[in-house]
């Protein structure tokens, strides 16, 4: 009896489905609270190849919700630590650890080589950049988020609407686990759901999780969700660029009040004053902030009153 016997007993899987999983390549962006259960369940299920992308290192404050890591691994790159742990969990899985952040430079190459992508990142810029790359390539993306006592997982792209279509309006301010907290089992539950959606996509199960959002409210013990196949794509999406993709003629605007401008050529303008900006005709405006949230929202405001080219830059380093 092999390790997949209980899984292949399912009529939805069987030997043919297990072979499909063994041939699949999953791209996992983020090896944190969502990425840990995702990677464990995908490796356990026998996904043939997993590429992990994360530029972060293991911290002690991670451990309550990222039980794949150990105290002696504090300070170790997460992608490397996760790959070593998963290799002992299932040596049949080919693992590739990329100790870098996903950005608009490497996203297209990473997505092109994968059958399915999983958004386990923790910045708006990384999530939207990954969605843009998957949407352009027609690759399915399973995206998720968890904070406090709630979270969601959704299937986008790959023939379904993109993340931009699912969430056309982002919040004015974004909380994080570091600022708002999170319960370990909540993020683990959402990550497990994200992994199940991934297996369903790879196995071609019906109904597909693409075009479906499932939510968890652990404070009230409720699951919810909805379909969004008809969500329209934005007419003028604001693209993210990498710092290396800025040009000498760009108008650079740093929206961060908490830091000096990221470039000597950048002007510091807080988001509430973006309506005072009147860029010269024919130029490109680059709006920068730490996670991409303020840049996205300020870009939408500027776009409503100025027809020129706008790009967004996340300074998460």
Secondary structure, 3 states (H helix, E strand, C coil): CCCCHHHHCCCCCHHHHHHHHHHCEEEEECCCHHHHHHHHHHHHHCCCEEEEECCCECCHHHCCCCCCCCHHHCCCEHHHHHHHHHHHHCCCCEEEEECCCCCCCCHHHHHHCCCEEEECCCCHHHHHHHHHHHHHHCCEEEEEEEEECEEEEEEEECCCCCHHHHCCCCCCCCCCHHHHCECHHHHHHHHHHHHHHHHHHHHCCCCCCECEEEEEECCCCEEEEEECCCCCCCCCCCEECCHHHCCCCCEEEECCCCCCCCCCCCEECCHHHHHHCCCCCCCEEEEEECCCHHHHHHHHHHHHHCCCEEEEEECCC
